Amino acid sequence: MEQFIEFATNHWILVGLLAGCFALLAWDGSHKAGPKVGTHEATRLINQENALVLDIRDKADFKGGHLVDSMNIPNAQINNRLGELEKYKASPVIVVCKAGQTASSAAKILKENGFTEVYRLGGGIMEWSGNNLPLVKK
């Protein structure tokens, strides 16, 4: 650890540039995938703008609890099943995963295929259930 601190103080410009590159990379990745929304904004989009909730978890997790009227397409099948989502291209789509981490890749695919309003549920289904919001269990 002492060597890292010594390196960072001696080469602060390099360390600063590296940190800036990481920040730009993180910003670029989240920008391409669409904005994150919290549970309140997701509820507003669902109730007022008839947003589609696209749950990308596997079928077993989906059956264990999901948002009302959500569509389940596992993340690995998104590219193959884009045809099922064609009618939602101009509508808001909220991508939901387990913890909010894998929704970015699915949202990016949707945006690349012409979907105009793509959002990611921040914190995923864990955040939703953590806020004691309703889930359908089948």
Steps between C-alpha positions, in 0.01 A plus 500: 500500500786736580643443153170591338477824698858584408430425132179705506673802653791480257279444196181682593429602140499136384281393790261787430479411131434136587220598739355728232505216246315273741241772566445558127471127438238465774308804373508376140373155597210635705416762236466239225282278716246767592436672830440326829167562666403442858189322618294820518585606144443144375156497663418832335613372159292185541184674623502820293688405181413129474865397506586141420690327779750258347629254758825342378545250783469128435157334516547356850585840649214659304249250641634569849380861479465764230333833432137493389454459122874468439634305204771242560774460243821362653808711432663230285197496267454875442660504153295201383167634628513866394203437271274458804589852609456680164166657596666668801771687303338841558383423855696520824669170587634435849759221512503313831760252624580357841726772643527764227830380357410301189221728379759722329590244235136430412415871495794567271377233256154655499635850435721371218191345341296820489317509832464867588421500873700237688547518876670273755351437843773604743558225754285258302236279651691501830447875533134464402431233761721681754259795475209264573347552158268229366623193314300234320609151598414202282 
